[in-house]
Structure formats: C-alpha cells, structure tokens
Amino acid sequence: MFNRFSTFRAVCSAAALLMMALPAHAVSRLPQIKHVVFSGHSGKYTVTITGDNFGVAPSGIPCTGCQPEQLQIVDTVTQPVQQVINVTAWSDTSITVTGVGVAKGDGVRVAVYNQTIGNVDAWGGTVLDLPKKTPEIDSITRTGSGEDLTLTIAGKGFGPAPEGIGDNFSSPFFVFTDYNAELPGSDGFPWNAGFCGLNDCNEVLVNISSWSDTQIVMDGFGDFYGNDWVVNPRDEFCVGIWSSKSTSDGTTGGNYRCKRAAAK
C-alpha cells in the first residue's frame, strides 16, 4: 500500500539535505540598499539607509566616532579611507548614521555588510546634488567574470580619452572597488584597482579598451590581480570616475555607481 506520510518525510529529508549542501548565500536573500538619504548640513550630515536584509546590529553598534567594518562610508575626495561616523540605529531594514563629514556634491559610496549572510550591498552617488563638472554615471553593464570582468559604463561628462588608456591603465580618473565578501577584515575587503595616484589602490591595474565622454569600457584587470584581490561571484563592486579634464588628482569632482557581480 502507498504510504503518503513516508513519502512526504522522504521528500522533506532530501530537501533538507539539499539546503544544507548549498552555501548560505544561495538560500538567503542578499542585503539590498534601496535608498540613501542625506539630511542636515555639509560636514555633519545625517544619513538614513533603508532596504532589506541588513541583519541584526553587529557587535559594537551603536557606536560613536567609529569606522565599522560592517558599514563603510567613503568619499571620493579621501578614498579609500572610511569616514569616521556615529551609528545611532541599526535594524534589518534601516540604518541611521550621524556626523558624516562629507560635502554637498561629493561622490560617496555606502556599503552595508550582513555578517550572517556573508555579503555586502553598496550604493554610489553624489550628496544631494550633481555638480556641473562631475560625471553622471547612468548604468554599468557587466559581462564575463573574475579577471576577465568587462564593464560598459554609460553616462556623460567623462571627458575625452586620457593618455595611456589600454592594458595596465592607472590614472586619477578611474577606480574600481570590490567588496571581497569572502575575506572580511582583510586587505581584500574592500580592494581597489586602477587609481594608484594620491590614494591607495592595492597596485592592481585595469584594462581600459575605450573611453569617450559618454562611455567607458573596462575589459578586465591587468597586473597584480589575484590572491586576496579577486572578484568573486556575487561580490558587490563600485566604479568611481572623475572627468579626464579634472585637475583635482582624483579628489574632488568624482562620482560612484555600484553593481553586483554575476552569481557564477
């Protein structure tokens, strides 16, 4: 006789074993930043970050005058140095930060790390307004993966092609930042490539095949890619761009946009 209860138990057991065999990020929803709102005054903004799956407040949060690994706010002017902030509230859907020392119009990236899921989501943009001479990044289209990750970045205000574009490119106009979620707390979280001028970029170089005022194509990484400095499946990454006409040496006038690497 057909035993429906036994069959149901067998199916459930098989499903449970399958779930156990999958990595945590495959069966959990990844963190997602939906909105980042700046309020208050330049140099001491309050930032409200809303979204989903930020997880429980990490140990040590709330905090004052801190640079938490799980919440990183970085200004293009001083990247890759984290802002010193006050985290006043953290829930699964909302985080509030005060005392953020950035200026109106600065390009900023904000990253939230859910340590339970083991992954990051990031947001990139300018504070309140987009200044006239700051690049506008409309979209990032990705193909490939790892060392061969290709990005087509569309927008305007990138300026004419700078000198030296091609393989192993480095200039104060382009930076790639990857949150290597497999290595939190290490030199690979996050790591930076492309901009080896005033600020640190971990020495990794990028390959730029074309650059115009409205589109930049990065077709992979050059020298020093590897070890801790890799793009894993589902890593969050950000691209920072300054106009090739800029004379700020990669400080003021930059902008960010962020995206997630493919699942495999």
BAKOLTI-483005 format. One record per residue (C-alpha): residue number from 1; residue in three letters; x, y, z. Coordinates in nm, 3 decimals. Layout:
REM BAKOLTI-483005
[NUM; "ALA"; [X; Y; Z]];
...
//
This chain:
REM BAKOLTI-483005
[1; "MET"; [0.000; 0.000; 0.000]];
[2; "PHE"; [0.124; 0.350; -0.087]];
[3; "ASN"; [0.229; 0.537; 0.229]];
[4; "ARG"; [0.188; 0.909; 0.160]];
[5; "PHE"; [0.327; 1.006; 0.502]];
[6; "SER"; [0.650; 0.809; 0.448]];
[7; "THR"; [0.690; 0.958; 0.103]];
[8; "PHE"; [0.636; 1.310; 0.244]];
[9; "ARG"; [0.903; 1.251; 0.509]];
[10; "ALA"; [1.147; 1.124; 0.247]];
[11; "VAL"; [1.093; 1.427; 0.026]];
[12; "CYS"; [1.138; 1.665; 0.320]];
[13; "SER"; [1.456; 1.487; 0.427]];
[14; "ALA"; [1.600; 1.513; 0.076]];
[15; "ALA"; [1.511; 1.880; 0.058]];
[16; "ALA"; [1.676; 1.944; 0.394]];
[17; "LEU"; [1.996; 1.773; 0.281]];
[18; "LEU"; [1.996; 1.984; -0.037]];
[19; "MET"; [1.958; 2.303; 0.164]];
[20; "MET"; [2.245; 2.200; 0.392]];
[21; "ALA"; [2.465; 2.134; 0.092]];
[22; "LEU"; [2.412; 2.482; -0.053]];
[23; "PRO"; [2.619; 2.780; 0.066]];
[24; "ALA"; [2.442; 3.026; 0.292]];
[25; "HIS"; [2.423; 3.299; 0.029]];
[26; "ALA"; [2.246; 3.061; -0.212]];
[27; "VAL"; [1.949; 3.010; 0.021]];
[28; "SER"; [1.939; 3.355; 0.180]];
[29; "ARG"; [1.836; 3.684; 0.034]];
[30; "LEU"; [2.128; 3.918; -0.011]];
[31; "PRO"; [2.137; 4.259; 0.156]];
[32; "GLN"; [1.983; 4.533; -0.057]];
[33; "ILE"; [2.014; 4.910; -0.020]];
[34; "LYS"; [1.709; 5.078; -0.169]];
[35; "HIS"; [1.751; 5.440; -0.060]];
[36; "VAL"; [2.025; 5.659; 0.088]];
[37; "VAL"; [1.905; 5.999; 0.214]];
[38; "PHE"; [2.131; 6.281; 0.332]];
[39; "SER"; [1.992; 6.550; 0.561]];
[40; "GLY"; [2.134; 6.829; 0.771]];
[41; "HIS"; [2.438; 7.037; 0.691]];
[42; "SER"; [2.760; 6.990; 0.494]];
[43; "GLY"; [3.034; 6.832; 0.701]];
[44; "LYS"; [2.796; 6.680; 0.956]];
[45; "TYR"; [2.522; 6.506; 0.761]];
[46; "THR"; [2.273; 6.254; 0.892]];
[47; "VAL"; [2.243; 5.957; 0.655]];
[48; "THR"; [1.941; 5.726; 0.656]];
[49; "ILE"; [1.993; 5.397; 0.472]];
[50; "THR"; [1.684; 5.186; 0.401]];
[51; "GLY"; [1.648; 4.849; 0.235]];
[52; "ASP"; [1.627; 4.480; 0.321]];
[53; "ASN"; [1.838; 4.211; 0.488]];
[54; "PHE"; [2.088; 4.427; 0.674]];
[55; "GLY"; [2.074; 4.171; 0.954]];
[56; "VAL"; [2.099; 4.225; 1.327]];
[57; "ALA"; [2.311; 4.507; 1.463]];
[58; "PRO"; [2.675; 4.391; 1.473]];
[59; "SER"; [2.866; 4.382; 1.799]];
[60; "GLY"; [2.980; 4.729; 1.896]];
[61; "ILE"; [2.694; 4.909; 1.722]];
[62; "PRO"; [2.554; 5.166; 1.809]];
[63; "CYS"; [2.891; 5.342; 1.816]];
[64; "THR"; [3.033; 5.695; 1.829]];
[65; "GLY"; [3.336; 5.817; 1.637]];
[66; "CYS"; [3.379; 5.475; 1.474]];
[67; "GLN"; [3.478; 5.315; 1.143]];
[68; "PRO"; [3.281; 4.988; 1.149]];
[69; "GLU"; [3.373; 4.716; 0.903]];
[70; "GLN"; [3.004; 4.635; 0.856]];
[71; "LEU"; [2.912; 4.990; 0.749]];
[72; "GLN"; [3.158; 5.175; 0.529]];
[73; "ILE"; [3.104; 5.529; 0.402]];
[74; "VAL"; [3.376; 5.657; 0.168]];
[75; "ASP"; [3.409; 5.996; -0.004]];
[76; "THR"; [3.584; 6.020; -0.343]];
[77; "VAL"; [3.782; 6.312; -0.204]];
[78; "THR"; [3.961; 6.093; 0.051]];
[79; "GLN"; [3.904; 5.738; -0.080]];
[80; "PRO"; [3.975; 5.469; 0.017]];
[81; "VAL"; [3.971; 5.597; 0.378]];
[82; "GLN"; [3.644; 5.532; 0.562]];
[83; "GLN"; [3.455; 5.822; 0.715]];
[84; "VAL"; [3.452; 5.838; 1.094]];
[85; "ILE"; [3.082; 5.819; 1.183]];
[86; "ASN"; [2.826; 5.773; 1.457]];
[87; "VAL"; [2.591; 5.477; 1.403]];
[88; "THR"; [2.282; 5.554; 1.610]];
[89; "ALA"; [2.039; 5.284; 1.492]];
[90; "TRP"; [2.053; 4.954; 1.301]];
[91; "SER"; [1.770; 4.720; 1.207]];
[92; "ASP"; [1.714; 4.468; 0.929]];
[93; "THR"; [1.560; 4.739; 0.711]];
[94; "SER"; [1.703; 5.072; 0.828]];
[95; "ILE"; [2.033; 5.221; 0.949]];
[96; "THR"; [2.086; 5.576; 1.077]];
[97; "VAL"; [2.425; 5.746; 1.081]];
[98; "THR"; [2.515; 6.095; 1.205]];
[99; "GLY"; [2.818; 6.319; 1.185]];
[100; "VAL"; [2.914; 6.221; 0.831]];
[101; "GLY"; [3.187; 6.466; 0.728]];
[102; "VAL"; [3.127; 6.492; 0.354]];
[103; "ALA"; [3.039; 6.798; 0.146]];
[104; "LYS"; [2.737; 6.870; -0.072]];
[105; "GLY"; [2.801; 6.733; -0.422]];
[106; "ASP"; [3.077; 6.491; -0.318]];
[107; "GLY"; [3.074; 6.143; -0.469]];
[108; "VAL"; [3.014; 5.885; -0.196]];
[109; "ARG"; [2.989; 5.508; -0.170]];
[110; "VAL"; [2.798; 5.342; 0.114]];
[111; "ALA"; [2.835; 4.969; 0.185]];
[112; "VAL"; [2.642; 4.751; 0.432]];
[113; "TYR"; [2.779; 4.408; 0.527]];
[114; "ASN"; [2.541; 4.145; 0.664]];
[115; "GLN"; [2.777; 3.918; 0.857]];
[116; "THR"; [2.517; 3.641; 0.892]];
[117; "ILE"; [2.458; 3.612; 0.517]];
[118; "GLY"; [2.822; 3.695; 0.446]];
[119; "ASN"; [2.770; 3.952; 0.174]];
[120; "VAL"; [2.758; 4.324; 0.102]];
[121; "ASP"; [2.536; 4.567; -0.081]];
[122; "ALA"; [2.663; 4.910; -0.183]];
[123; "TRP"; [2.521; 5.238; -0.308]];
[124; "GLY"; [2.708; 5.505; -0.501]];
[125; "GLY"; [2.614; 5.862; -0.592]];
[126; "THR"; [2.657; 6.226; -0.503]];
[127; "VAL"; [2.544; 6.404; -0.187]];
[128; "LEU"; [2.215; 6.584; -0.262]];
[129; "ASP"; [2.324; 6.747; -0.592]];
[130; "LEU"; [2.528; 6.656; -0.901]];
[131; "PRO"; [2.774; 6.943; -0.963]];
[132; "LYS"; [2.808; 7.058; -1.325]];
[133; "LYS"; [3.159; 6.924; -1.382]];
[134; "THR"; [3.103; 6.591; -1.203]];
[135; "PRO"; [3.047; 6.285; -1.427]];
[136; "GLU"; [2.698; 6.136; -1.435]];
[137; "ILE"; [2.704; 5.754; -1.434]];
[138; "ASP"; [2.375; 5.622; -1.573]];
[139; "SER"; [2.444; 5.249; -1.592]];
[140; "ILE"; [2.702; 4.973; -1.567]];
[141; "THR"; [2.661; 4.666; -1.789]];
[142; "ARG"; [2.877; 4.366; -1.700]];
[143; "THR"; [2.984; 4.058; -1.889]];
[144; "GLY"; [3.240; 3.794; -1.802]];
[145; "SER"; [3.371; 3.729; -1.454]];
[146; "GLY"; [3.680; 3.733; -1.236]];
[147; "GLU"; [3.993; 3.860; -1.405]];
[148; "ASP"; [3.801; 3.891; -1.733]];
[149; "LEU"; [3.515; 4.100; -1.592]];
[150; "THR"; [3.412; 4.351; -1.859]];
[151; "LEU"; [3.220; 4.666; -1.770]];
[152; "THR"; [3.050; 4.907; -2.008]];
[153; "ILE"; [2.987; 5.229; -1.817]];
[154; "ALA"; [2.741; 5.473; -1.973]];
[155; "GLY"; [2.674; 5.833; -1.877]];
[156; "LYS"; [2.813; 6.174; -1.958]];
[157; "GLY"; [3.084; 6.412; -1.854]];
[158; "PHE"; [3.365; 6.153; -1.860]];
[159; "GLY"; [3.573; 6.377; -2.085]];
[160; "PRO"; [3.792; 6.276; -2.380]];
[161; "ALA"; [4.012; 5.967; -2.368]];
[162; "PRO"; [4.300; 6.030; -2.128]];
[163; "GLU"; [4.656; 5.947; -2.220]];
[164; "GLY"; [4.766; 5.590; -2.163]];
[165; "ILE"; [4.437; 5.404; -2.197]];
[166; "GLY"; [4.482; 5.037; -2.275]];
[167; "ASP"; [4.610; 4.746; -2.069]];
[168; "ASN"; [4.753; 4.811; -1.722]];
[169; "PHE"; [4.592; 5.153; -1.702]];
[170; "SER"; [4.629; 5.379; -1.399]];
[171; "SER"; [4.524; 5.742; -1.369]];
[172; "PRO"; [4.344; 5.969; -1.123]];
[173; "PHE"; [4.024; 5.939; -1.331]];
[174; "PHE"; [3.912; 5.580; -1.265]];
[175; "VAL"; [3.892; 5.350; -0.963]];
[176; "PHE"; [3.732; 5.006; -0.922]];
[177; "THR"; [3.642; 4.889; -0.571]];
[178; "ASP"; [3.540; 4.530; -0.488]];
[179; "TYR"; [3.398; 4.410; -0.156]];
[180; "ASN"; [3.556; 4.066; -0.138]];
[181; "ALA"; [3.295; 3.922; 0.097]];
[182; "GLU"; [3.496; 3.603; 0.141]];
[183; "LEU"; [3.769; 3.798; 0.322]];
[184; "PRO"; [3.609; 4.049; 0.563]];
[185; "GLY"; [3.862; 4.218; 0.786]];
[186; "SER"; [4.147; 4.154; 0.544]];
[187; "ASP"; [4.339; 4.360; 0.290]];
[188; "GLY"; [4.092; 4.227; 0.033]];
[189; "PHE"; [3.784; 4.387; 0.191]];
[190; "PRO"; [3.747; 4.605; 0.003]];
[191; "TRP"; [4.028; 4.625; -0.251]];
[192; "ASN"; [4.081; 4.894; -0.511]];
[193; "ALA"; [4.217; 4.890; -0.865]];
[194; "GLY"; [4.305; 5.143; -1.130]];
[195; "PHE"; [4.387; 5.458; -0.934]];
[196; "CYS"; [4.740; 5.449; -0.798]];
[197; "GLY"; [4.790; 5.821; -0.754]];
[198; "LEU"; [4.732; 6.016; -0.435]];
[199; "ASN"; [4.529; 5.735; -0.276]];
[200; "ASP"; [4.581; 5.361; -0.236]];
[201; "CYS"; [4.466; 5.110; -0.498]];
[202; "ASN"; [4.640; 4.787; -0.386]];
[203; "GLU"; [4.857; 4.814; -0.701]];
[204; "VAL"; [4.601; 4.627; -0.916]];
[205; "LEU"; [4.574; 4.774; -1.265]];
[206; "VAL"; [4.279; 4.777; -1.506]];
[207; "ASN"; [4.245; 4.734; -1.882]];
[208; "ILE"; [4.054; 5.019; -2.049]];
[209; "SER"; [3.975; 4.947; -2.414]];
[210; "SER"; [3.783; 5.268; -2.488]];
[211; "TRP"; [3.693; 5.600; -2.327]];
[212; "SER"; [3.465; 5.875; -2.455]];
[213; "ASP"; [3.261; 6.149; -2.292]];
[214; "THR"; [2.961; 5.914; -2.269]];
[215; "GLN"; [3.106; 5.562; -2.239]];
[216; "ILE"; [3.399; 5.380; -2.082]];
[217; "VAL"; [3.476; 5.012; -2.140]];
[218; "MET"; [3.689; 4.824; -1.888]];
[219; "ASP"; [3.779; 4.484; -2.028]];
[220; "GLY"; [3.934; 4.304; -1.735]];
[221; "PHE"; [4.221; 4.351; -1.494]];
[222; "GLY"; [4.592; 4.381; -1.554]];
[223; "ASP"; [4.897; 4.333; -1.336]];
[224; "PHE"; [4.874; 4.228; -0.969]];
[225; "TYR"; [4.520; 4.087; -0.991]];
[226; "GLY"; [4.488; 3.776; -0.776]];
[227; "ASN"; [4.542; 3.643; -0.423]];
[228; "ASP"; [4.309; 3.848; -0.198]];
[229; "TRP"; [4.235; 4.092; -0.480]];
[230; "VAL"; [3.978; 3.899; -0.682]];
[231; "VAL"; [3.617; 3.945; -0.790]];
[232; "ASN"; [3.415; 3.653; -0.653]];
[233; "PRO"; [3.065; 3.554; -0.770]];
[234; "ARG"; [2.805; 3.787; -0.614]];
[235; "ASP"; [3.067; 4.034; -0.488]];
[236; "GLU"; [2.943; 4.391; -0.475]];
[237; "PHE"; [3.164; 4.641; -0.656]];
[238; "CYS"; [3.170; 5.015; -0.726]];
[239; "VAL"; [3.322; 5.225; -1.003]];
[240; "GLY"; [3.448; 5.576; -0.937]];
[241; "ILE"; [3.501; 5.819; -1.224]];
[242; "TRP"; [3.647; 6.168; -1.249]];
[243; "SER"; [3.634; 6.370; -1.571]];
[244; "SER"; [3.955; 6.335; -1.769]];
[245; "LYS"; [3.955; 6.719; -1.771]];
[246; "SER"; [3.975; 6.727; -1.392]];
[247; "THR"; [4.285; 6.872; -1.228]];
[248; "SER"; [4.193; 6.755; -0.876]];
[249; "ASP"; [4.424; 6.450; -0.891]];
[250; "GLY"; [4.143; 6.214; -0.800]];
[251; "THR"; [3.994; 6.409; -0.511]];
[252; "THR"; [3.701; 6.648; -0.567]];
[253; "GLY"; [3.469; 6.606; -0.865]];
[254; "GLY"; [3.434; 6.228; -0.869]];
[255; "ASN"; [3.124; 6.011; -0.871]];
[256; "TYR"; [3.039; 5.648; -0.790]];
[257; "ARG"; [2.799; 5.382; -0.909]];
[258; "CYS"; [2.779; 5.026; -0.773]];
[259; "LYS"; [2.668; 4.685; -0.901]];
[260; "ARG"; [2.683; 4.316; -0.811]];
[261; "ALA"; [2.897; 4.057; -0.989]];
[262; "ALA"; [2.722; 3.761; -1.152]];
[263; "ALA"; [2.628; 3.457; -0.945]];
[264; "LYS"; [2.884; 3.242; -1.126]];
//
